[in-house]
């Protein structure tokens, strides 16, 4: 009987937390792929095809995580990170760079406030693994602290 109760308790646990993830990239194919992968993993996905669109969108919605292309016309990823980190309302949102650039490009984004980077092109399974690890490392820790304070 105890084993049955224990199994039921394990099976009735809530699903892992879902997060709102904003993907910013000027490549429609990448936006579609990332949306499919992340929504298939249970997350709410928002997309923006430019830095300006993303910054405007964040006036109404504050995502849990931002995935940001480095190379975009008009406003590159570095400028977007700098604007996000300069604003008290968005500075705590973790930003992960999506880049096909060099290590120096990734370092620039890191110095500006990005918590990591994912190289493009990526394998879908590896992409989801990296996103899960980043969410656990950044947001999971703050959720555990909040739950412990209750």
Secondary structure, 3 states (H helix, E strand, C coil): CHHHHHHHHHHCCCCCCCCEEEEECCCHHHHHHHHHHHHHCCCEEEEECCHHHHHHHCCCCCCCEEEEECCCCCCCHHHHHHHHHHCCCCCCCEEEEEECCCHHHHHHHHHHCCCEEEECCCCHHHHHHHHHHHHHHHHHHHHHHHHHCC
